[in-house]
Amino acid sequence: MQRTTAPNERDRLRIAIQKSGRLSEPALALLAAAGLSWQESRDKQFYYGESLPIDLLLVRDDDIPGLIADGVCDLGMVGRNVLIEQQYERESRGQPRPFRELRGLGFGRCRLMFGIPEAWDWQPEVQLPGKRIATSYPALLGRWLQQRGIDATVVLMSGSVELAPRLGQADLVCDLVSSGGTLSANQLKPVEVVLDSEAVLAGPTESFADVRAGIAELLLRRLDGVMKIRDSKLLMLQAPRAVLPHLMQLLPDAEPPTVTPLDGQPGGDVAVQALCHGAMTWQRLEDLKRAGARGLMVLPVERMLA
């Protein structure tokens, strides 16, 4: 007998991700690393989950929060800047907040920053009143100005924000910055961060009350495992037990190690295995060797489940 569900219930989880752009490929790669696989539709806008009951919708980044709010999808991978901008927009209209950030995903990092003419000294409370500020994020910028009691004019632009001062449309900008190269090319300099952004996993404010709750919990557990080991390495070494405390001081990003006595070795030598979550550079290995470690070996970590 076929199972029926209530209108607001589904027995599969639906995730919206960016169809094209800088978040698209990393999002797919992260989900694949968490064990998901799909069958693509002909138009490549819907991916049917094969390994898990999790389907993907490929859409515009700006549409993802609204799709979560409308219940079209259950979760979304979207820039924090987009998510919070739409949260503030809804709050300004007296609407409830229907979505929230569940996890930072560690890719697509950027900053929403002020870009000012290179000749300016940054004194916002003195300089900004009465000025025109071009931005694609009026709600975020408006909230920042309101919190500081600054009366400035927000000039909404949908693209090429950094050109606004050169075109006479604004005095300064508030725009997304990755390297700062685009601002520099337009004789602007970044000065103050309004928001640190990255790709995030967003979901509804209310928790799922059906089978999707278990699927979402499984997905989050797997994503946490993938992200935890993304830059992690298994370090193996041998050393006298007496130097072990000093070695661990050199490994502040390591989890508690596994320490095994070495049979037949004088001086109580031990074998050590430690999961390290930072970059294991040559310099770190040389520091460990000088501290008494030997036989150092660094191994990749494919999967980890806490």
Secondary structure, DSSP 4 states (H G I P E B T S, - for coil): ------TT--SSEEEEEESSSTTHHHHHHHHHHTT--EEE-TTSSEEEESSSSEEEEEE-GGGHHHHHHTTS-SEEEEEHHHHHHHHHHHHHTT----EEEEEE-S-S-EEEEEEEETT----HHHHSTT-EEEES-HHHHHHHHHHTT---EEEE-SS-GGGHHHHTS-SEEEEEESSSHHHHHTTEEEEEEEEEE-EEEEEESSPP-STHHHHHHHHHHHHHHHHHTTT-EEEEEEEEGGGHHHHHHT-TTBPPPEEEEPTT-TT-EEEEEEEE-S---HHHHHHHHHTT-EEEEEEE------
